[in-house]
Amino acid sequence: MSNLRLSLTDKNLIGLPLAHDRPYIARDTDLGGFFVVIGKTSKTFTIQADLHRDDGSRSSIRMAIGEVGEISSRDARLRAKALIGQIGKGEDPRPPKVKKEKPPAPDLCGISITSPDGVPTLGEAWQRFRISHLERKKRAEGTVRGYVDHMERLFADWLERPLSEFGDNPILVTDRHDQITANNGPAIANGAMRSFRSVYNHARKTCKKLPPENPVSAVDWNPEHRKDTAMGVADLPTWFEQLALIQNPIRREFHLFLLLSGSRPEVMKKVRIEDLDLKERVLRLTKPKGGEAKAFDIPLSRAMMECIFRLRRIAPIIYPESGRIFLFPSDAPSGHLSEHKEDRTVLSHWGNDLRQTYRTLAQAAEVSEVDMHLLMNHSLPGVNAGYITRSKLMRDHLRKQQEKLSQFILGSAVGRGRKPSAELSRWLNSTSRVMVEDLMGEHPDLARLKSGSRAALRRLEVQAARVAVHALPTVLIDAPSRRPAAERGRAPR
């Protein structure tokens, strides 16, 4: 319906139909600027007038007065006259607008920026990086410890300073790199600068006031060389003979398992019994380097399974509580092996030396490059290799490669016409009964008299178990397959 002009009385307004499509207007014939807006569901008294301001500007003001039926047309007309008169005097009758401030975005990190200009301090940037990048993404514990050591020890005196100060003065960063190099070593200095660089880049994403160029780009990096500590085929016999003389059987099996798996020692120490799937012959590493997102399975060769069987037989005897939780238990507060270092005169290679040896011997055993990436949980190079699904190769192909490599390692140490020592032969072919006899072979008092060396201290770790072993029935010491038939509950054939 088109706009109308009529006297706005209650009687006339009641007869006006509601709009079917667009709203229309009924203007009053007596008072200019007074009208009713008629929509699909309501009729509204409204005024409109021009407001002339002192500065010469002009604006049109339109205000709703009330709904038809809620107030009479007479009252609406009186209110309209008053409002139009007020506007004519240059006054705006509308209530002043209150500017609604946009609520600040919630700080998901829980670390607020205290500076008025929004530039974080190094400490604030570090805490935000730690929460959102390290903890939320479940980075490995070793990775977090490294960042904490760098930021809270080597940059402790910088934590209260604004991050922009370093962006504007890169010489501060280069001087600190030189200082750390002199006091802590070149490798630690480079690592600290890499941590600082990551924190700065993370802060720059949310604070564009920071200089765009990372101040660490001015650092003259120290040269770093990859450690060359792997063993070759010719070194294995001597190393195995040394390993056979390690008194603590848990530590002895730990070093052997590292060599056969190529795993990182810090990850392998924390392996739990529940991570073993002996039926599928795999070991699940739940928190490798890179955190839980990088969790993967290791296929177990026959030699690795024998190593696990020896551990499962002897560990609960030496460590009754932790031996039922961890694969490599100890009496440390954590319950698992915490220190794996040995005297180099006792064992020439350990720790990451064995991981390098694993990779070196794989080359000699002609295991392919792609298979080694999969076995060691390294990212695959190239787009084509990215289509490989690791889990589909676990049961057959990767286990065959692991078996091939284990046989090559053990064959290089004790095979090919070499006659191993009595200690080495006894260990690799021992039952749990033999292992317990070896533990009890030396009197505790004699061991204490020789406790000046690290090897003797390692022997003392199992002294407390010897007394308990004497009280154990044989059925608990030996494996079921090694017991006499009568003890297994069936008559001998």
C-alpha angles and dihedrals in degrees: 000000000000123000118281137209118209142126106287102230128147090250094052094044094052090058095052111103122228117256118270096198122353123020115257134200132237109199124203116246093210106043119044115222092026117111146138123244109214117200136169094280108015148031117221130194107227139175131203128188140152118257115212113200129204092250090061096255122130134203135176117240122203120185135176114228103186147304122286107253093028093069128019123249089246093057090044091052092051091049090047092053091051094049094045090049091051091051090049089058090056096258123131108224094195117103113256114269115249110215109231110224114220108243112245115259111261113262101237091190093055090227112115125203109243097191114098091224092054095244109136126223118242089256093052092046090049094051092048090049091049095051100040101032107028108026099032091049090045097235117190118279091242091054092051092047090053093053092045092051093050099044101036099037109027095034098031093121091053099053095095095047121096114258092229089066090069093043090055094043110038090170087077089062095045091049091050090050090054091047094051090046091056096043104034108017138267097275094053091047091054092046092050091052091050089054091049090049092053093049092049093048091049092051092047090063092066100028114054091178089078115095106267095227113080110235091222088071086077093060118112098220122226114242113256127197127199112245114256101205103126123128124233129215092272091055097055101080093056092045093051090050089053092047092052089060094057104115100208106075092203092057091043092055091044093059092045093049091050090054094047095046103034089223128154111260096227091056096044094051091066099048112132128211089244089062090067121093103184093174092060091032095232136125118213116218101200099181110030125154106307095037134258092324088069096051113141144165126253116212111230122227123207092261091051091050091052089051090053092047091054090049094049092051099047105028098070089050095053095036108024096185108031091034089071093052108038130045090220104033128180140168092261117123089254091057094232134082108290106173119044101168119118133192106271090227088058099040117011098201131032141141115018089000086075093050089055090046091052091055093044094050091047088063090051090048089053096241108163124254094243093049090053091051089053096045093049094041094241121153113263116245120233135022095268094056089050089074091066114109106212097200092059091060097045103090100045120009102034093042090053090052091048090049091049092052094046091051090049092052096047092041090054091051105041106007139067096069096313117136110217121216120264091253094052094045092046091051100047092045098036129126122214089262091059091047092054091048089054090052090053095042096097124054113244093230092055091050091052091052089057096044095119094095129067091240090057091049089054089054090054089062090074099039093095090056094057096071091049092049092060089062095049118103114240091244089069095047103051128059116253092246090057098048123098114267092246091058091051090062100256135093119259117254 
